[in-house]
Amino acid sequence: MAWERKIMRTIRVRNEHKVGTLARLMTAISNLKAGIGTMELVNETAQSVVRDITVYAEDAEHMDHIIEAIRANEGTRVLAVRDEVLELHQNGKIAIRSRFPIDSVATLRRVYTPGVAEVCLKIADDPALARLYTSVSHMVAIVTDGTA
């Protein structure tokens, strides 16, 4: 299956701090022909190790089998399964923030009402000023139908 059609999940696991637990886990995932991406250490104690493991699957059913295999691994407990792709897309991916602190009424009036009206009138008189007074000069639009 094409790379762009794969699904990914970040699986947080707690492994017993015993030799071979992680190796068995990686083998169980690999035996299902799943891809393993990043693996990050979250916490480590004398008894256990918590890791976030990114796993790639062909589809949702394949991912379910992978998670079952992880749960079946001796010494491993699944703490969470996260869809970080959807998490990153929640509320959109682009944020617009002020370039400087708006910490007084005077500053607010300069950047909003009535200050913004003066800028709008200047742009209405000379549309080329939009590149100077708005973010148009350093933004780009990417339009896609979803195909890579």
Secondary structure by P-SEA (a helix, b strand, c coil): cccccbbbbbbbbbbccccaaaaaaaaaaaaacccccccccccccccbbbbbbbbbcccaaaaaaaaaaaaaccccccccccaaaaaaaccccbbbbbccccccaaaaaaacaaaaaaaaaaaaacccccccccccccbbbbbccccc
